[in-house]
Amino acid sequence: MRSGNGLAVLLIGFGALLVLGKLGIFGFLAGLLIPILVLALGVMAWKNGSRMLGAVLGIIGAMMLLGKLSFLFVWVAAIAAIALGVSMIRRRPGARI
């Protein structure tokens, strides 16, 4: 592979995932691509010395990603609440489960 073809391969892969997302295949994965790309652009801008642009893009990308993954946080909070409740019941003297 010639040098410089890496970006072309990435663009082809990105486009293919977007098309598959529009067709209903890998829809969730395609929905995560844009926030991850915005976050990656922010990191690249930060590393190249444009700290303000990098910070803005990083914050926007992180907020977009948090919005897409919010269902995971709900599941984690629910499981943590159940585990905390069970541990509180087990700590009481004389309590039986």
Summary of the structure (lengths in Angstrom):
residues: 97
radius of gyration: 21.3
end to end distance: 63.6
largest distance: 72.4
contacts: 230
relative contact order: 0.08
helix: 81%
strand: 0%
